[in-house]
Amino acid sequence: MDERKYGKLVDFVHMLINQSYSGQSDLHFIDATCGNGFDTLFLCKLAGTKGLVKAFDIQPQAVERTTLLLNSNMEFINYEIILDSHEFIPKYISNNIDAAVFNLGYLPFSDKTVTTKGDITVNAIKNIIPLLKENGKIFITTYITHDTGNEIHDIFKFLSSLDKTNYNVLHINIINKENTPPELFIIEKIKKNA
């Protein structure tokens, strides 16, 4: 039995991605905020030897941490770690992607004044959406504490405007905790004639 808790959104996202893509080959993933590298490592293992993961972060410390984690936990290289903003992801992508993951806020155990920002994150999402394959998904874990909810507001406003004939948008909240728990948005590109 799977012991992961739905209330821990990072585990929940991994479970959803695993259920959607496990057993498939030639998978292409983006980790839009590689941070400490845990999402990148998960995506690399799922992508396997025939897949590819491109991970992005603006902080050299995040790139270093992710590189170290992958080098010590992967037996093959199916990844590229890029020091740049997720806003510029299309410059680095040549194929359509199966899924992208955002884990917003700030880099743990680092300078908490360096955070993701709503306008840049929305631009990144806008730029990634056209790269999605049919049935492709974007998972966005958001936090209130780094900017009192401004980024969540910007993301919610943009995602609410997406064309419902082309995309499903889910917004998942933990409603019985008072300590400003994270919130999850999922964008799913709808397969035509499905």
C-alpha positions, 0 to 999 in steps of 0.5 A, a space after each residue: 500500500 502507498 503510504 504517501 499522504 495526500 496532505 503533503 502536496 509534494 508527495 501528492 504531486 509525485 503520486 499523480 505524475 507517477 500514475 499518469 506516466 509510469 511505464 511510458 518511454 521517451 518522456 520529456 519533463 521540465 522542473 521549472 524550479 529545481 531548488 534542492 533537486 528532489 523533484 528533478 531526481 523523481 522526474 529523472 527516475 521516472 523518465 528513465 534512460 530514454 527520457 529527458 528532464 530539463 531543470 531550471 533555477 535562477 540561483 547557482 546554489 540550487 543548480 549546485 545542490 541539484 547537480 550534486 543530488 543527481 550525480 550521487 543518485 543517478 546511474 545514467 544522465 538523462 537531464 540538463 540543469 540550466 541556470 536561468 529563469 523559468 520564464 525563458 524555458 522555451 529557449 531551451 526546449 526543442 520537443 513538446 513535453 509531457 509534464 512540468 513541475 513548479 514548486 514555488 516560494 524560496 529555496 529552503 536553507 537559503 536567502 528567503 528574500 529571493 523568491 518566485 514572483 507572480 508576474 514572472 511565474 505567470 509568464 513562465 506558465 504562459 510560455 510552457 503551455 504551448 509546449 505541452 503534448 496532448 494530455 500534458 500537465 503542469 503541476 504548480 505547488 504554491 505557498 502563501 508565506 513568501 509574499 502573503 499570497 500575491 503569487 497565488 492570486 496572480 496564478 489563480 487569475 490567469 488560470 481562471 481565464 484559460 479556455 475550458 475547451 482546451 484545458 482543465 484547471 484544478 485548484 487543490 487546497 487543504 482546508 482544515 489547517 490554519 498554518 497557511 498550507 500550500 495550494 496546488 494547481 494542475 493544468 491539463 491539456 485536453 486531448 482533441 476528439 477525446 
